[in-house]
Amino acid sequence: MYPTGPNTDLPRRRLVDLRHGLLRLHKALLDSERESYERIHGRIPSRGQFFQLVVGDSWFAWLHRVSQLVVQIDEMLEAEEPATAIDATRVIDTARSLLKPSEEGEGFGKHYYDALQRDPDVVLAHAAVKKLLRKSVFHLN
């Protein structure tokens, strides 16, 4: 077990909270993308086929960045050494940079913008994560 105390508990709590928020956002994005995909391509008949699409179809590829961020947090939480405030701040900054919708261009920012425009569940999940990101500033003294 790793040491606990005020210097190790806060970064861990912030990472756990951010992880949960990102998972809720990821689910909302998956649901929204599934709806959009099915409008064009027809109903996805099974969970297994949906999983295969999420993993391998270019339609869903942009969501992998959120998945990768969650995996990075999981690895930090499971590491033998506890995450430091500096480690947690780096991940939080990565999340802040990633979750910037962009009306212009292409890539993650554009897809994210489009999802926010069409789906109120994505907007609510986005707002919850943004609130966590504001709360997740560490004071390193």
Beta strands, then each sheet from edge to edge (+ up, - down):
end
